[in-house]
Structures are given as C-alpha cells and as structure tokens.
Amino acid sequence: MNNEITNILIVGVGGQGTLLTSRIVAQIAVDMGYDVKISEVHGMAQRGGSVVTQVRYGPKVYSPIISKGDADILLAFEKVEAARWLDYLKPDGLAVINDQRIDPLPVLSGKVAYPTDIAERIAQVIPRTIVINATDVAANCGDSRAANVVMVGLLTRAMQLPEDEGRIAVERTVPARALDTNLKAYAEGRKLMEESCMTGI
C-alpha cells in the first residue's frame, strides 16, 4: 500500500455526473484498503454552475480538503471548468480533460466570448495533460451521459490501478438500469489510455 496521500479534484457542470464519479473513485480506494475522505461543493448546478468534488485517499486521511497546488489529478468534464480549477493542480500533476464545451451564463448572454484553445493552453502549463472526447465515446457505448465513467476508466489505467477494482466499483455505484452502458464506457476509457503514449501517475 502506498504511504502517500493521493489528491483527486473532480470538476464539471451540473448534470455531468461529477458526484457519481467521486463516489466511484472513492469506492475503488476503499476496496483497495485506503482511508478515504470526500468533499463536495455544489454550485448553481441548475444554471450550469460548477460542481466540484475532492477525493483524498491514503493510509490515513485527516481532512477532505485539497489545498491549491496540492492536487495530483484534475479530472475535468468541461474545458472552462478545467481552466477554472487549474491552480489546484501540482505542476507535475495529471490533467484529464473532456473536450466538451458547455457555455456558462455570461457566454449565453453575450457578455463574454467562450475562450478558445483552452485545452492547448493548459497543456502548455501542465505537460501531463490528456484531452479526450469522452462524450462521443460514451455515446457510442449507448449514452453520452456515461462520459464521466469513460474518464474513470482512463484514469484508473493512467494510475495503473487493477482493471477489476474499477469495474467492481462501477457495479456497486451505478444504478442497475444504466450498468451495462457504464461498464462499456469504463472499458472504453481503459482502452483509450492503453492506446495513449502516456502511462502512470
């Protein structure tokens, strides 16, 4: 068992499955015998606001809060949210970003323009950045809403966690009606990471 604490920051917009993802990740860590703490921050989700969860695990974890600059992993389901929370990630951390655009209210109202080249600019700052179109991958599995589980699959492979640990956590966490699709999404995420040139955390 690793003696260090792992800090994972999961960010997205309301309805993207941010909270479910944190529970899957936490279940994996619990099943591996770690102490786990979760903190959930709900923004104005119904208006496209941020939803942020923090997962910390290790032999003993005393606080659920990740300080700025201490996150080992940033798992972002939307590009602007990745940029918004980037200062929480370590310079040598891993950023996994879903290449999806969801316009916030200021953009919808025409007050500001949606930033361009967000993922590319993040990659310039964080060398270990992976950008995938998890939404399309999930749609091919049967439901675009399973994009979060695609990213969980990719993340578990990037962290070199056993495939079975993640699959079992998905089975324990995802509602039965959506399980088949989400298991496919998890497997596709693992496959995407295996095809990538970047491995390990």
C-alpha positions in Angstrom: 0.0 0.0 0.0 1.3 3.5 -0.9 2.1 5.5 2.2 1.3 8.8 0.5 -2.0 10.6 0.2 -3.4 10.9 -3.3 -5.5 14.0 -4.0 -8.0 14.0 -6.9 -10.0 17.1 -7.9 -13.1 16.3 -10.0 -14.8 19.3 -11.6 -17.7 19.8 -14.0 -21.0 21.4 -14.6 -24.3 20.3 -13.1 -25.7 17.1 -14.7 -22.3 15.7 -15.8 -22.0 13.1 -13.1 -19.3 14.8 -11.0 -20.7 13.5 -7.7 -21.2 9.9 -9.0 -17.6 9.9 -10.3 -16.3 10.9 -6.9 -18.2 8.0 -5.3 -16.8 5.5 -7.9 -13.3 6.8 -7.3 -13.8 6.7 -3.5 -15.2 3.1 -3.7 -12.1 2.0 -5.6 -9.9 3.4 -2.9 -11.9 1.9 -0.1 -11.8 -1.5 -1.8 -8.0 -1.2 -2.0 -7.9 -0.7 1.7 -7.3 3.0 1.9 -8.8 5.6 4.2 -10.9 8.0 2.1 -12.3 11.5 2.6 -14.7 13.3 0.1 -15.7 16.9 0.0 -18.5 18.1 -2.3 -19.1 21.6 -3.4 -22.4 22.3 -5.3 -22.6 25.4 -7.3 -25.7 26.6 -9.1 -25.9 23.3 -11.0 -29.3 24.0 -12.4 -27.9 27.1 -14.1 -24.8 25.4 -15.4 -22.7 26.3 -12.4 -19.7 24.4 -11.2 -19.9 21.2 -9.2 -16.6 20.2 -7.6 -15.7 17.2 -5.6 -12.4 16.4 -3.8 -11.3 12.9 -3.1 -8.3 12.2 -0.9 -7.1 8.7 0.0 -4.1 7.1 1.7 -3.3 5.1 4.8 -4.8 7.8 7.0 -6.5 11.0 5.8 -7.5 13.7 8.3 -9.1 16.3 6.1 -11.2 16.1 2.9 -10.0 19.5 1.6 -7.3 19.8 -1.1 -5.3 23.0 -1.0 -4.3 25.0 -4.0 -1.3 23.4 -5.8 -1.7 20.1 -4.0 -4.0 18.1 -6.4 -2.2 15.1 -8.0 -5.0 14.8 -10.6 -7.5 17.1 -12.1 -10.4 15.3 -13.7 -12.4 17.8 -15.7 -15.7 17.1 -17.6 -15.7 20.5 -19.3 -12.9 22.7 -20.7 -13.7 26.0 -18.9 -14.0 24.1 -15.6 -10.6 22.7 -16.1 -9.1 26.2 -16.5 -11.1 27.5 -13.6 -9.6 24.9 -11.2 -6.2 24.5 -12.7 -4.4 26.3 -9.9 -5.3 23.4 -7.6 -3.1 21.0 -9.6 0.5 20.4 -9.0 2.8 21.5 -11.8 3.8 17.8 -12.3 0.2 16.6 -11.8 -2.1 14.9 -14.3 -4.9 16.8 -16.1 -7.6 14.7 -17.8 -10.0 16.9 -19.7 -13.2 16.1 -21.6 -13.2 18.0 -24.8 -16.7 19.4 -24.2 -17.9 22.9 -24.3 -20.9 24.0 -22.1 -21.5 27.7 -22.3 -21.9 29.4 -18.9 -24.4 32.2 -18.5 -22.1 35.1 -19.3 -21.4 33.4 -22.7 -25.0 32.6 -23.3 -26.0 36.2 -22.6 -23.4 37.5 -25.0 -21.4 39.4 -22.3 -18.2 37.4 -22.9 -16.9 35.0 -25.5 -16.1 31.4 -24.8 -12.3 31.1 -24.5 -10.6 29.3 -27.4 -7.7 26.8 -27.3 -8.3 26.1 -23.6 -7.0 22.6 -23.6 -4.0 23.5 -25.6 -3.1 26.4 -23.2 -3.5 24.1 -20.2 -1.1 21.6 -21.9 1.5 24.3 -22.2 1.4 24.7 -18.4 0.7 21.1 -17.4 2.8 18.7 -19.6 0.9 15.7 -18.4 -2.4 16.7 -19.9 -4.8 14.2 -21.6 -7.7 15.5 -23.7 -10.3 13.1 -24.9 -13.8 13.4 -26.4 -15.4 11.3 -23.7 -18.9 12.4 -24.6 -18.7 10.9 -28.1 -17.1 7.7 -26.7 -19.9 7.4 -24.2 -22.5 8.0 -26.9 -21.0 5.1 -28.9 -21.4 3.0 -25.8 -25.1 3.8 -25.7 -25.4 7.0 -23.7 -23.4 10.2 -23.8 -24.2 10.8 -20.1 -21.6 8.0 -19.3 -18.8 10.3 -20.3 -17.8 10.5 -16.7 -17.3 6.8 -16.5 -15.2 6.8 -19.7 -12.9 9.2 -17.9 -12.9 7.0 -14.8 -11.7 4.1 -16.9 -9.0 6.2 -18.5 -7.9 7.5 -15.0 -7.7 4.0 -13.5 -5.5 2.9 -16.3 -3.3 6.0 -16.1 -2.9 5.4 -12.3 -2.1 1.7 -13.1 -4.9 0.5 -10.9 -6.2 -3.0 -11.4 -9.0 -3.2 -14.0 -11.2 -5.3 -11.8 -11.1 -2.7 -8.9 -12.7 -0.1 -11.1 -15.2 -2.4 -12.7 -16.4 -3.6 -9.3 -16.7 0.0 -8.1 -18.8 0.8 -11.1 -21.0 -2.2 -10.4 -21.5 -1.1 -6.8 -22.2 2.5 -7.6 -24.0 2.9 -10.8 -27.8 2.3 -10.9 -28.7 -1.1 -12.4 -30.7 0.3 -15.3 -27.5 2.1 -16.6 -25.0 -0.5 -15.6 -24.3 -2.2 -18.9 -23.7 1.1 -20.7 -21.4 2.3 -18.0 -19.4 -0.9 -17.9 -18.8 -0.5 -21.6 -17.9 3.1 -21.0 -15.4 2.1 -18.3 -13.8 -0.5 -20.6 -13.5 2.0 -23.5 -11.8 4.5 -21.2 -9.3 1.9 -20.2 -8.7 1.1 -23.8 -8.1 4.7 -24.7 -5.5 5.1 -22.1 -3.8 1.9 -23.2 -3.6 3.4 -26.7 -2.1 6.6 -25.4 1.6 7.2 -25.1 1.2 8.5 -21.5 1.1 5.9 -18.7 1.5 6.1 -15.0 0.8 8.8 -12.4 
